[in-house]
Amino acid sequence: MTVPDDLRHLLMNREPRSPATHAAADVTIETVFVRMRDGVRLATDLYLPPEPPAPVVAVRTPYGRDSDRLVAVFMAFARRGYVVAVQDLRGTGDSEPEDHDFYMFEPQDGYDFVEWVSAQRWCDGFIGSVGGSYVGQVQWPMATHPKMTTILPEVSGIGVGVKTASYHMVVNALARAIGHGADKTEMPFWQLEPMMLDETLSTGWFNEPFVSPLLAELAESFPALKGLSPVEAQAWLWAHYCSLTCAERAEFIRGVTGSPHVTMADVERIGPLFGQGISIDRHTLPAVDPARQVAGFRAIPLLRTGWYDWFVNDALATWELLREHAPEPLRSQARIVITPSAHNLPGYKERMGEHPELQHNHWSNVDFTLRWYQTVRDGSIDDWPRVVYYLMGANEWRRADDWPLPEAVDTPFYLGADGTLGTAAPRERQAADQYVYDPLDPTPTAGGSIVSWVYRPGSVDVSTVQRRGDVLTYTTAPLAHDVDVVGKLRMVLYASSSAVDTDFAVRLSDVFPDGRAVQLQNGLLRARYRDLDRGAQPLVPGEVYALEIDMWVTANRFKAGHRIAVDISSADFPRFDRNANLGGVPGDPIVATQTIYRDASHPSHVVLPVCPAT
């Protein structure tokens, strides 16, 4: 189903076109310091239109509340009758204290901020939020306050999406550029990442023991850990961590990492201590049971993400959790928009000149946000499509009753001889395929669902990468008709390795008639985490394993004459750290010979959600 014209136009606008009701000179701007429950004061700017009380846009940011770009957005809201209250997060901008602890204090500070806003004379009772990335993450704690009306977290989720390798590419730059601290720089991370490229490419080695030595060390402090299996110990530690106050959690991570304050890099690297299923964004609002967590939300969510966002899997996993466990009427009123964007830049680039909606990143669209606010205030959410998504390839906005799309049919495409890919399952014995993965020359990141100012996020031609000797590529014949693939992507890979631990990466591409292989999505499995319920387990060299690889999600029309391609390798570096193939044994990285099976007994296949032809 197509999207109504008025909503489609809102999605395409880059600048506000709705008329302002107040002149800029009529908006009063003042700075106040809001005291949190522990006495820390957070710098907050107020944009006050001339006719209070009024609805409020409440924003919390680590990026500086007074940046030129943000001031223009906040003034646009204020000129259209909204109070804007924008706050520097604890330890950032002009807020106290002198150090920033990444994510640690958001549960209490977000709640306290809403409590303060709701008590002000200029608030008419409506409180909405907006913003993406870290600014999106801090909205989830705000949603737990009963007086929060609606949240619009962009490129954000509550951390229920799972990845089995650690992000590497831009993590250190982000860790050094956000917030106060003696080791922080004033340089923005988009300038810092290129300067750190040599460091990035010379680091990012994964060679951890299958059982973290930290578990044994922590058992001295926590006697309850003694006698537990590693998986049980990880679960106990996570439950203990979730029971702590914000300040105690920060102290816990500082103690384990030795860092003077908690950075993004610390939170990313500490994940395996709690189990690989605990992702970085779970620290925004830690909970043992995410289902019970979303049951406590009180604000109506409108999620926005992009097919090339680096956390799109988490946003959609969060959506599914909301649809299953959020309380009514929030469950029925939740909405999601999935754009063709990357995290911070345009994502899908094919025919960009003909489609202006591809030329921007869809963040913080003022008119779109105002339309949603008015919809909530009017009580007319039922008129808003539950799911809006962009179908790449067709370059169309679509609407759906839910996600995943009920009409999509999971369809296996099998790896075949001579690099073929097709829907017919293998019926006979076939020779296996092999390649050699060398951690000293890892298969490189080409683009895709990344955050980077060095590598190009979004759709890129990966045909050059596919010609490497450490990549196997399987491709269909030219399609006789259009094929729409919309939903979750999954690879069932029968493979063996000469190493006790290694990685397998799978990518889906749209091969155009001119030979370009345009990357749509990919996923990587760290083989030790092939069964998260059992925890990290070594491979038996030479033994064949059925590995299920989460390739995240996409929505693309493979047009008639195009081909569908899947390629397999063992790295996506520096997007993810690279596996040294050693399984935690000290020493230099070693090469691994990887064998991919595709016979009747080992039918390796990619599962694509294919929508019926319309």
C-alpha positions as CSV (number, residue, x, y, z in Angstrom):
1,M,0.0,0.0,0.0
2,T,1.3,3.4,-0.8
3,V,1.6,6.3,1.7
4,P,-0.9,9.2,1.6
5,D,0.4,12.1,-0.4
6,D,0.4,14.6,2.5
7,L,2.6,12.3,4.6
8,R,4.9,11.5,1.7
9,H,5.5,15.2,1.1
10,L,6.3,15.6,4.8
11,L,8.9,12.8,4.6
12,M,10.5,14.5,1.6
13,N,10.8,18.0,3.0
14,R,14.2,19.1,4.3
15,E,13.3,22.5,5.7
16,P,10.0,23.5,7.5
17,R,7.4,24.9,5.1
18,S,4.6,25.3,7.6
19,P,3.9,28.9,8.4
20,A,5.4,30.3,11.6
21,T,2.9,31.9,14.0
22,H,5.5,34.1,15.8
23,A,8.4,36.3,14.7
24,A,11.8,35.3,15.9
25,A,12.0,38.5,17.9
26,D,8.9,37.4,19.9
27,V,10.7,34.2,21.2
28,T,12.5,34.6,24.5
29,I,15.6,32.5,25.1
30,E,16.9,32.0,28.6
31,T,19.3,29.6,30.3
32,V,18.5,27.9,33.6
33,F,20.3,25.2,35.6
34,V,18.0,22.3,36.5
35,R,19.0,20.4,39.6
36,M,18.8,16.6,39.5
37,R,18.0,14.4,42.5
38,D,21.6,14.1,43.5
39,G,22.2,17.9,43.3
40,V,24.0,18.0,40.0
41,R,22.9,21.0,37.9
42,L,22.3,20.6,34.1
43,A,22.4,23.6,31.8
44,T,19.0,24.0,30.0
45,D,18.0,26.5,27.4
46,L,14.3,27.6,27.1
47,Y,12.8,28.9,23.9
48,L,9.6,30.6,25.1
49,P,6.9,31.7,22.6
50,P,4.9,34.7,23.7
51,E,1.7,32.8,24.7
52,P,2.4,30.4,27.5
53,P,1.3,27.9,28.6
54,A,2.1,25.9,25.5
55,P,3.0,22.3,24.4
56,V,6.7,21.5,25.0
57,V,9.5,19.9,23.0
58,A,11.9,18.4,25.5
59,V,15.4,17.5,24.3
60,R,18.4,16.2,26.0
61,T,21.7,16.1,24.1
62,P,25.5,15.4,24.6
63,Y,26.4,17.3,21.4
64,G,26.0,20.8,22.7
65,R,22.5,22.4,23.2
66,D,23.6,25.7,21.4
67,S,25.1,24.4,18.1
68,D,24.0,26.6,15.2
69,R,22.2,23.7,13.5
70,L,20.2,22.8,16.5
71,V,19.3,26.4,17.4
72,A,17.7,26.8,14.0
73,V,15.6,23.7,14.6
74,F,14.6,24.8,18.1
75,M,13.7,28.3,17.0
76,A,11.5,26.8,14.2
77,F,9.5,24.9,16.8
78,A,9.2,28.0,19.1
79,R,8.0,30.2,16.2
80,R,5.2,27.6,15.7
81,G,4.0,27.9,19.3
82,Y,6.0,25.2,21.1
83,V,8.2,25.8,24.2
84,V,11.5,24.1,23.6
85,A,13.5,22.9,26.7
86,V,16.9,21.6,25.6
87,Q,19.4,20.3,28.1
88,D,23.1,19.4,28.0
89,L,23.5,15.9,29.4
90,R,25.4,15.4,32.7
91,G,29.1,16.0,32.1
92,T,28.6,17.6,28.6
93,G,28.4,21.2,27.4
94,D,27.8,23.6,30.3
95,S,26.4,21.0,32.6
96,E,28.1,19.6,35.7
97,P,30.2,17.7,36.6
98,E,33.7,17.7,35.1
99,D,33.5,14.1,33.7
100,H,30.9,12.4,31.5
101,D,29.8,8.8,32.1
102,F,28.4,7.5,28.8
103,Y,24.7,6.4,29.3
104,M,25.1,5.8,33.0
105,F,22.9,8.5,34.5
106,E,20.2,8.7,31.8
107,P,17.5,6.7,33.7
108,Q,17.4,9.2,36.6
109,D,18.2,12.4,34.8
110,G,15.7,11.7,32.0
111,Y,12.9,11.1,34.5
112,D,13.9,14.1,36.6
113,F,14.0,16.4,33.5
114,V,10.4,15.4,32.6
115,E,9.3,15.9,36.2
116,W,10.8,19.4,36.2
117,V,9.3,20.3,32.8
118,S,5.8,19.1,33.7
119,A,5.8,21.4,36.8
120,Q,6.6,24.6,35.0
121,R,4.0,27.3,34.4
122,W,4.8,27.4,30.7
123,C,3.9,23.7,30.2
124,D,0.3,23.0,29.1
125,G,0.6,19.3,29.8
126,F,1.9,18.1,26.4
127,I,5.5,17.0,26.4
128,G,7.1,15.5,23.3
129,S,10.7,14.8,22.3
130,V,12.7,14.5,19.2
131,G,16.2,13.7,18.1
132,G,18.4,10.8,17.0
133,S,21.4,8.6,18.1
134,Y,22.4,9.5,21.7
135,V,19.6,12.1,21.6
136,G,17.2,9.3,20.7
137,Q,18.6,6.9,23.4
138,V,17.9,9.4,26.2
139,Q,14.2,9.5,25.2
140,W,13.5,5.9,26.4
141,P,14.1,6.8,30.1
142,M,11.9,9.9,29.6
143,A,9.2,7.6,28.3
144,T,8.9,6.0,31.8
145,H,7.5,9.2,33.3
146,P,3.7,9.2,33.4
147,K,3.6,12.9,32.3
148,M,5.6,12.3,29.1
149,T,3.2,12.4,26.1
150,T,5.2,11.1,23.1
151,I,8.7,10.3,22.1
152,L,10.3,10.3,18.7
153,P,13.6,8.3,19.0
154,E,15.4,8.3,15.7
155,V,18.0,5.7,14.8
156,S,17.6,4.3,18.3
157,G,16.3,1.3,20.3
158,I,16.5,-0.1,23.8
159,G,19.4,-2.5,23.1
160,V,17.5,-5.8,22.3
161,G,19.1,-6.3,18.9
162,V,22.0,-8.7,19.1
163,K,25.4,-8.6,17.4
164,T,28.2,-11.1,18.1
165,A,31.2,-8.9,17.3
166,S,32.2,-5.5,18.6
167,Y,32.0,-2.3,16.7
168,H,35.4,-0.8,16.0
169,M,35.4,1.7,13.2
170,V,34.4,5.0,14.9
171,V,34.0,3.9,18.5
172,N,37.3,5.4,19.8
173,A,36.7,8.7,18.0
174,L,33.2,8.9,19.6
175,A,34.6,8.0,23.0
176,R,37.1,10.8,22.9
177,A,34.9,13.5,21.5
178,I,31.7,13.3,23.7
179,G,31.6,15.0,27.0
180,H,34.0,16.4,29.6
181,G,37.2,14.6,30.8
182,A,40.9,15.1,30.8
183,D,41.3,12.6,27.9
184,K,38.6,14.3,25.8
185,T,39.2,16.6,22.9
186,E,37.2,19.6,21.7
187,M,37.5,18.3,18.1
188,P,34.2,16.8,16.7
189,F,34.3,13.1,16.0
190,W,33.7,13.6,12.2
191,Q,37.1,15.4,12.2
192,L,38.7,13.0,14.7
193,E,38.0,9.8,12.9
194,P,40.1,10.6,9.8
195,M,43.0,11.6,12.0
196,M,42.7,8.3,13.9
197,L,42.5,6.1,10.8
198,D,46.0,4.6,11.1
199,E,45.3,3.7,14.7
200,T,41.9,2.3,13.7
201,L,43.4,0.0,11.0
202,S,46.3,-1.2,13.2
203,T,44.0,-2.2,16.1
204,G,40.7,-4.0,16.4
205,W,42.1,-7.5,17.2
206,F,39.7,-10.0,18.8
207,N,41.4,-12.8,20.8
208,E,39.6,-13.3,24.0
209,P,39.5,-16.5,26.1
210,F,36.3,-18.4,25.9
211,V,35.7,-17.7,29.6
212,S,36.5,-14.2,30.7
213,P,39.2,-14.0,33.4
214,L,37.2,-11.1,34.9
215,L,34.6,-13.6,36.0
216,A,37.1,-15.3,38.3
217,E,38.3,-12.0,39.6
218,L,34.8,-10.7,40.3
219,A,34.0,-14.0,42.2
220,E,36.3,-12.7,44.9
221,S,34.0,-9.6,45.3
222,F,30.8,-11.5,44.7
223,P,30.8,-14.9,46.4
224,A,27.4,-15.7,44.7
225,L,29.4,-16.2,41.5
226,K,31.4,-19.2,42.8
227,G,30.2,-22.5,41.5
228,L,28.2,-20.9,38.7
229,S,28.8,-21.8,35.1
230,P,30.1,-18.9,32.9
231,V,26.6,-18.4,31.4
232,E,25.0,-18.4,34.9
233,A,27.7,-16.0,36.2
234,Q,27.1,-13.6,33.3
235,A,23.3,-13.6,34.0
236,W,23.9,-13.1,37.7
237,L,26.2,-10.1,37.0
238,W,23.7,-8.5,34.7
239,A,20.9,-8.9,37.2
240,H,23.2,-7.4,39.9
241,Y,24.2,-4.5,37.6
242,C,20.5,-3.8,36.8
243,S,19.7,-3.6,40.5
244,L,22.3,-0.8,41.1
245,T,21.7,2.9,41.2
246,C,23.0,5.0,38.3
247,A,26.0,6.1,40.3
248,E,26.8,2.5,41.4
249,R,26.6,1.2,37.8
250,A,29.1,3.9,36.7
251,E,31.4,2.9,39.6
252,F,31.1,-0.8,38.7
253,I,32.2,-0.2,35.1
254,R,35.0,2.2,36.2
255,G,36.2,-0.5,38.6
256,V,36.2,-3.3,35.9
257,T,37.8,-1.2,33.1
258,G,40.1,1.0,35.2
259,S,38.8,4.0,33.3
260,P,38.5,7.4,35.1
261,H,35.0,7.8,33.6
262,V,32.8,5.6,31.4
263,T,33.2,6.0,27.7
264,M,31.4,4.4,24.7
265,A,34.4,2.2,24.2
266,D,34.2,0.9,27.7
267,V,30.5,0.0,27.4
268,E,31.0,-1.6,24.0
269,R,33.9,-3.8,25.3
270,I,32.4,-4.8,28.6
271,G,29.4,-6.4,26.9
272,P,30.7,-10.0,27.0
273,L,31.1,-9.8,30.7
274,F,27.3,-9.9,30.9
275,G,26.8,-12.2,27.9
276,Q,27.1,-11.4,24.3
277,G,23.3,-10.8,24.1
278,I,23.7,-7.6,26.1
279,S,24.3,-4.8,23.6
280,I,25.6,-1.3,24.2
281,D,22.2,0.4,24.1
282,R,20.9,-1.9,26.9
283,H,22.9,0.3,29.3
284,T,20.6,3.3,28.6
285,L,17.8,1.7,30.6
286,P,19.2,-1.5,32.0
287,A,16.7,-4.3,32.7
288,V,16.8,-8.0,33.2
289,D,13.6,-8.5,31.3
290,P,13.1,-6.1,28.4
291,A,9.5,-7.2,28.0
292,R,8.7,-6.0,31.5
293,Q,10.7,-2.8,30.7
294,V,8.5,-1.8,27.8
295,A,5.4,-2.6,29.8
296,G,6.5,0.3,32.0
297,F,6.6,2.9,29.2
298,R,4.0,5.6,29.4
299,A,4.7,7.8,26.3
300,I,3.5,7.0,22.8
301,P,6.5,6.2,20.6
302,L,7.1,7.0,17.0
303,L,10.3,5.3,16.0
304,R,12.3,6.4,13.0
305,T,15.2,4.4,11.6
306,G,16.9,3.8,8.2
307,W,17.8,0.7,6.2
308,Y,21.5,1.7,6.5
309,D,21.5,2.7,10.1
310,W,24.2,0.9,12.2
311,F,21.5,0.0,14.7
312,V,18.5,-0.7,12.4
313,N,18.3,-4.3,13.8
314,D,17.8,-2.9,17.3
315,A,15.2,-0.4,16.3
316,L,13.1,-3.1,14.6
317,A,13.6,-5.5,17.5
318,T,12.5,-2.8,19.9
319,W,9.4,-2.2,17.7
320,E,8.5,-5.9,17.8
321,L,8.9,-5.9,21.6
322,L,6.6,-2.8,21.9
323,R,4.0,-4.4,19.7
324,E,4.0,-7.5,21.9
325,H,4.5,-6.2,25.4
326,A,3.7,-2.5,25.7
327,P,0.5,-1.6,27.6
328,E,-2.6,-0.5,25.8
329,P,-3.3,2.0,24.4
330,L,0.4,2.5,23.8
331,R,0.8,-0.8,22.0
332,S,-1.8,0.0,19.4
333,Q,-0.7,3.6,19.1
334,A,3.0,3.0,18.5
335,R,4.2,3.9,15.0
336,I,7.4,3.4,13.0
337,V,9.0,5.0,9.9
338,I,11.9,3.3,8.1
339,T,13.7,5.6,5.6
340,P,16.4,4.9,3.0
341,S,18.9,6.7,5.2
342,A,22.2,5.8,7.0
343,H,22.8,6.9,10.6
344,N,24.0,10.4,9.8
345,L,24.0,10.7,6.0
346,P,21.9,9.6,3.0
347,G,21.9,5.9,2.6
348,Y,20.5,4.5,-0.7
349,K,21.9,6.4,-3.6
350,E,20.6,4.8,-6.7
351,R,18.8,7.3,-9.0
352,M,19.3,9.9,-6.3
353,G,19.1,12.7,-8.8
354,E,15.5,11.7,-9.6
355,H,14.4,11.2,-6.0
356,P,14.9,14.1,-3.7
357,E,14.0,12.0,-0.6
358,L,17.3,10.2,-1.0
359,Q,19.3,13.3,-0.7
360,H,18.9,13.9,3.0
361,N,19.0,11.8,6.2
362,H,15.5,12.4,7.4
363,W,16.6,13.5,10.9
364,S,14.6,16.0,12.9
365,N,12.2,17.0,10.2
366,V,10.3,19.9,11.8
367,D,7.1,19.7,9.8
368,F,6.9,15.9,10.1
369,T,7.4,16.2,13.9
370,L,4.8,18.9,14.2
371,R,2.3,16.8,12.2
372,W,2.9,13.9,14.6
373,Y,2.5,16.1,17.7
374,Q,-0.8,17.4,16.4
375,T,-2.0,13.9,15.6
376,V,-1.3,12.9,19.2
377,R,-2.9,16.0,20.6
378,D,-6.0,15.5,18.4
379,G,-6.3,11.9,19.4
380,S,-6.3,10.8,15.7
381,I,-3.4,8.4,15.7
382,D,-5.6,5.7,14.1
383,D,-5.4,7.8,10.9
384,W,-1.6,7.5,10.8
385,P,-0.2,4.4,9.1
386,R,1.3,1.9,11.6
387,V,4.4,1.2,9.5
388,V,5.8,3.5,6.8
389,Y,8.8,2.2,4.9
390,Y,10.8,3.0,1.8
391,L,11.1,0.3,-0.8
392,M,14.5,0.8,-2.4
393,G,14.9,-0.2,-6.0
394,A,11.3,0.8,-6.6
395,N,12.0,4.2,-4.9
396,E,8.5,4.3,-3.3
397,W,7.1,5.0,0.2
398,R,4.9,2.2,1.3
399,R,2.6,1.6,4.3
400,A,1.9,-1.7,6.2
401,D,-0.3,-2.9,9.0
402,D,2.6,-4.3,11.0
403,W,6.2,-5.3,10.9
404,P,7.4,-7.9,9.9
405,L,5.1,-7.7,6.9
406,P,2.5,-10.5,7.3
407,E,2.3,-11.1,3.6
408,A,6.1,-11.6,3.2
409,V,7.0,-15.3,2.5
410,D,10.4,-16.6,3.8
411,T,12.0,-18.0,0.7
412,P,15.2,-20.0,0.7
413,F,17.8,-19.3,-2.1
414,Y,20.4,-22.1,-2.1
415,L,24.1,-21.9,-2.8
416,G,24.9,-23.9,-5.9
417,A,27.8,-25.0,-8.1
418,D,30.0,-22.5,-9.9
419,G,28.7,-19.6,-7.8
420,T,25.1,-20.0,-8.6
421,L,22.1,-19.1,-6.3
422,G,18.6,-20.4,-6.8
423,T,15.4,-21.6,-5.2
424,A,16.0,-25.3,-6.1
425,A,17.4,-27.2,-3.2
426,P,20.5,-29.4,-4.0
427,R,19.7,-33.0,-4.6
428,E,23.1,-34.6,-4.9
429,R,26.5,-34.6,-3.5
430,Q,28.5,-31.6,-4.5
431,A,32.0,-30.4,-3.8
432,A,32.5,-27.8,-1.1
433,D,33.9,-24.4,-1.7
434,Q,36.9,-23.0,0.2
435,Y,38.7,-19.7,0.9
436,V,41.4,-18.6,3.3
437,Y,40.9,-15.8,5.8
438,D,44.0,-13.9,6.9
439,P,43.5,-11.5,9.9
440,L,46.5,-9.5,8.7
441,D,44.6,-8.8,5.4
442,P,40.9,-8.9,6.5
443,T,38.1,-8.5,4.0
444,P,37.5,-4.7,4.1
445,T,34.3,-2.8,5.0
446,A,33.0,-1.1,1.8
447,G,30.0,0.7,3.1
448,G,26.6,-0.3,4.3
449,S,25.1,0.1,7.8
450,I,27.9,2.0,9.3
451,V,28.8,5.3,11.0
452,S,31.9,6.8,9.4
453,W,33.3,10.0,8.0
454,V,36.1,8.0,6.2
455,Y,34.1,5.1,4.7
456,R,31.0,5.8,2.7
457,P,27.8,4.7,4.5
458,G,24.9,3.3,2.6
459,S,24.7,1.6,-0.8
460,V,28.0,1.1,-2.5
461,D,29.3,-1.1,-5.3
462,V,31.0,-4.1,-3.7
463,S,32.0,-5.8,-6.9
464,T,35.7,-5.1,-6.3
465,V,35.5,-6.7,-2.9
466,Q,33.7,-9.7,-4.3
467,R,36.7,-10.3,-6.6
468,R,39.1,-10.9,-3.6
469,G,40.3,-14.4,-3.0
470,D,38.8,-14.5,0.5
471,V,35.3,-13.9,-0.7
472,L,32.9,-16.5,-2.2
473,T,30.0,-15.0,-4.3
474,Y,26.8,-16.7,-5.4
475,T,24.5,-15.1,-7.9
476,T,21.1,-15.8,-9.4
477,A,20.4,-15.7,-13.1
478,P,18.9,-12.4,-14.3
479,L,15.4,-12.2,-12.9
480,A,12.5,-12.7,-15.2
481,H,10.3,-10.3,-13.1
482,D,10.5,-7.9,-10.2
483,V,11.2,-9.5,-6.8
484,D,10.3,-7.4,-3.7
485,V,12.3,-8.5,-0.6
486,V,11.0,-6.8,2.6
487,G,11.9,-8.0,6.1
488,K,14.4,-10.0,8.1
489,L,17.4,-11.6,6.3
490,R,18.9,-14.8,7.5
491,M,21.7,-17.1,6.3
492,V,21.8,-20.8,7.2
493,L,25.4,-21.6,6.5
494,Y,27.0,-25.1,6.7
495,A,30.6,-24.4,7.3
496,S,33.8,-25.7,8.9
497,S,37.0,-24.0,9.8
498,S,40.6,-25.0,10.5
499,A,40.5,-22.6,13.5
500,V,38.9,-23.0,17.0
501,D,37.3,-19.6,16.6
502,T,36.7,-17.5,13.6
503,D,34.0,-15.3,12.0
504,F,31.6,-15.6,9.0
505,A,30.2,-12.6,7.3
506,V,27.4,-12.6,4.7
507,R,26.3,-9.8,2.4
508,L,23.2,-9.3,0.2
509,S,23.6,-7.3,-3.0
510,D,21.5,-6.1,-5.9
511,V,23.5,-6.8,-9.1
512,F,22.6,-4.3,-11.8
513,P,22.7,-5.1,-15.5
514,D,25.9,-2.9,-15.8
515,G,27.7,-5.3,-13.3
516,R,27.6,-3.1,-10.2
517,A,26.8,-5.1,-7.0
518,V,25.0,-2.6,-4.8
519,Q,25.2,-3.6,-1.1
520,L,21.9,-3.8,0.7
521,Q,22.7,-5.4,4.0
522,N,25.1,-7.8,5.7
523,G,25.7,-9.6,9.0
524,L,28.6,-11.2,10.8
525,L,28.6,-14.2,13.2
526,R,31.5,-14.7,15.6
527,A,31.4,-18.5,15.6
528,R,32.0,-18.9,19.3
529,Y,28.6,-17.3,19.9
530,R,26.7,-19.5,17.5
531,D,24.5,-20.5,20.4
532,L,24.1,-17.6,22.8
533,D,22.2,-19.8,25.4
534,R,25.4,-21.9,25.8
535,G,27.8,-19.0,25.8
536,A,31.2,-18.9,24.1
537,Q,32.1,-22.4,22.7
538,P,35.1,-23.3,20.6
539,L,34.9,-24.9,17.2
540,V,36.2,-28.4,16.5
541,P,38.5,-27.8,13.5
542,G,37.1,-29.6,10.4
543,E,33.7,-30.3,12.0
544,V,30.7,-29.1,10.0
545,Y,28.3,-26.7,11.8
546,A,24.9,-25.3,10.8
547,L,25.4,-21.6,11.5
548,E,22.5,-19.2,11.5
549,I,23.7,-15.7,10.6
550,D,21.5,-12.7,11.3
551,M,21.8,-10.4,8.3
552,W,19.5,-7.8,9.7
553,V,16.8,-6.3,7.5
554,T,16.1,-4.6,4.2
555,A,13.4,-3.5,1.8
556,N,14.4,-3.7,-1.9
557,R,12.9,-4.3,-5.3
558,F,15.2,-6.5,-7.4
559,K,14.1,-5.4,-10.8
560,A,13.6,-7.7,-13.8
561,G,17.0,-8.2,-15.4
562,H,18.9,-7.6,-12.1
563,R,20.4,-10.5,-10.1
564,I,20.5,-11.3,-6.4
565,A,23.9,-11.9,-5.0
566,V,25.2,-13.3,-1.7
567,D,28.8,-13.2,-0.7
568,I,30.6,-14.9,2.1
569,S,33.8,-13.9,3.9
570,S,35.2,-13.9,7.4
571,A,35.6,-10.2,8.1
572,D,34.0,-6.8,7.8
573,F,36.9,-4.6,9.0
574,P,37.0,-2.0,10.4
575,R,33.2,-2.0,10.9
576,F,33.7,-4.9,13.3
577,D,36.9,-6.0,15.1
578,R,38.7,-8.9,13.3
579,N,39.1,-12.3,14.7
580,A,42.7,-13.5,15.2
581,N,41.5,-17.1,14.9
582,L,43.3,-18.1,18.1
583,G,40.5,-18.6,20.5
584,G,42.2,-16.7,23.3
585,V,45.6,-18.4,23.1
586,P,48.4,-15.7,23.1
587,G,50.3,-15.4,19.9
588,D,50.3,-13.9,16.4
589,P,47.2,-14.1,14.4
590,I,46.9,-17.2,12.2
591,V,45.1,-17.8,8.9
592,A,42.0,-20.0,8.8
593,T,40.8,-22.2,5.9
594,Q,37.1,-21.9,5.7
595,T,35.0,-24.6,3.9
596,I,31.4,-23.8,2.8
597,Y,29.1,-26.8,2.1
598,R,26.2,-26.8,-0.3
599,D,25.1,-30.3,-1.0
600,A,21.9,-32.2,-0.2
601,S,23.0,-33.0,3.3
602,H,24.3,-29.4,3.9
603,P,22.0,-27.1,1.9
604,S,23.5,-23.7,2.7
605,H,20.9,-21.0,1.9
606,V,19.9,-17.5,2.4
607,V,16.3,-16.8,3.6
608,L,14.7,-13.8,1.9
609,P,11.2,-12.5,2.8
610,V,9.6,-12.2,-0.6
611,C,6.4,-10.2,-1.0
612,P,3.7,-11.4,-3.5
613,A,3.7,-9.6,-6.8
614,T,1.1,-6.8,-6.9
